Amino acid sequence: MTIAERLCAPHVLQLTPYQSARRIGGTGNLFINANESSAPLIDSEAIHLYPGDSVERMTQQYANYAGVHVEQCLAGRGADEAIELVIRTFCVAGQDSIAQFTPTYGMYSVSALTHNVEVQNLDFYRLLHGDINEIDQLTQAPKVVFVCNPNNPTGELINRSTLIKLIEKLSDKAIVVVDEAYGDFVADQSLADVVNRYSNLVVLRTLSKAFALAGARIGFALADTSIIELLAKVIAPYPIAEPVARLGIEALSSDGINLMANNVQQISANRKRLSLALTQNHDVTEVFEAQGNYVLARFKNAAYVFEQLSNQGIIARDQSKQPGLANCLRFTVGSSEQIDRLIDVLNRL
Ligand SMILES: *Cc1c(COP(=O)(O)O)cnc(C)c1O
């Protein structure tokens, strides 16, 4: 039994993935096996058919980009769907738990709680400083451990070596999900290259951030095939719509990847400018190390700053309710003009 099968929720292990017509496949020239329309009614090629080849092509392109085999890559509706899939695959409602390192991204706990799975909190900063042993103090062994890297909303990046130690420590105990939604901003730090080596690792990626495709809802889970096969039992039959797969194919062409890389450079330069301006601002008490497309800063009075910005039509993200993040606001880094405008308003507070 693989570690994935051993940790899997028993009722999921028994499942067979939904046998969609696309999954069953077959060679022929008259496909009358999926109750599709024989022709589109609007002028869009193949839109009358359930999605298939395009999704495969997009997944192959992403696998190439991430440096994994296509069998180690599952496409879904954003990284958010993958978070939910992992929880539904491995956790039994009312019985199992997940762990997360707070402050962090909110969807791990939202997804867990909606499936009646308990959430145990660990300290993100202990992990950031290389301490992987806090997990030993949990009352119940978690089935799945979520790490967001770079961490949202703080922006900091955990060392690859710390994460690998954590994955090895839990190698026969838990699935470790490393959420790399901002991984394209720190490409050489990704753990995608070790999904081969660790059969308890899931790396989450998305086209929503550096690829600027949030509206298309495309994300990927990268993992050993023993995990991908279980996730495939739980995922909906046609998660990626045909027009969406076509957008993904375009975004993942070599031109698309070059555009993304330029975008990352622009955003990184603007982010450094914003971080510097915040560091020099009298109302700011702390600027967090930023590695994604956002900067988190602590203010003397975040509510006041939030309101002043809001009066100027600028809406930041208030993070002050998160553990340890009192008086913190998060700013997404956009175009040079947007950052100029933000800095200007912050300087005139
Ligand atoms: C934005 C974000 C996601 C969700 O990504 P989608 O692909 O748009 O669902 C997941 N994790 C983190 C940390 C994010 O910031």
The ligand as an SDF file (V2000), in Angstrom:
LIG
                    3D

 15 15  0  0  0  0  0  0  0  0999 V2000
   -4.7890   32.9900   -4.8980 C   0  0  0  0  0  0  0  0  0  0  0  0
   -4.4030   31.8100   -4.0830 C   0  0  0  0  0  0  0  0  0  0  0  0
   -4.9550   30.5440   -4.2980 C   0  0  0  0  0  0  0  0  0  0  0  0
   -6.1070   30.3240   -5.2270 C   0  0  0  0  0  0  0  0  0  0  0  0
   -5.7140   30.2540   -6.5170 O   0  0  0  0  0  0  0  0  0  0  0  0
   -6.7850   29.9260   -7.6710 P   0  0  0  0  0  0  0  0  0  0  0  0
   -5.9760   29.1360   -8.6200 O   0  0  0  0  0  0  0  0  0  0  0  0
   -7.2230   31.2440   -8.2050 O   0  0  0  0  0  0  0  0  0  0  0  0
   -7.8960   29.1520   -7.0560 O   0  0  0  0  0  0  0  0  0  0  0  0
   -4.4890   29.4800   -3.5730 C   0  0  0  0  0  0  0  0  0  0  0  0
   -3.5250   29.6460   -2.6540 N   0  0  0  0  0  0  0  0  0  0  0  0
   -3.0010   30.8480   -2.3930 C   0  0  0  0  0  0  0  0  0  0  0  0
   -1.9480   30.9760   -1.3660 C   0  0  0  0  0  0  0  0  0  0  0  0
   -3.4340   31.9740   -3.0750 C   0  0  0  0  0  0  0  0  0  0  0  0
   -2.9390   33.1670   -2.7600 O   0  0  0  0  0  0  0  0  0  0  0  0
  1  2  1  0
  2  3  1  0
  2 14  2  0
  3  4  1  0
  3 10  2  0
  4  5  1  0
  5  6  1  0
  6  7  2  0
  6  8  1  0
  6  9  1  0
 10 11  1  0
 11 12  2  0
 12 13  1  0
 12 14  1  0
 14 15  1  0
M  END
$$$$
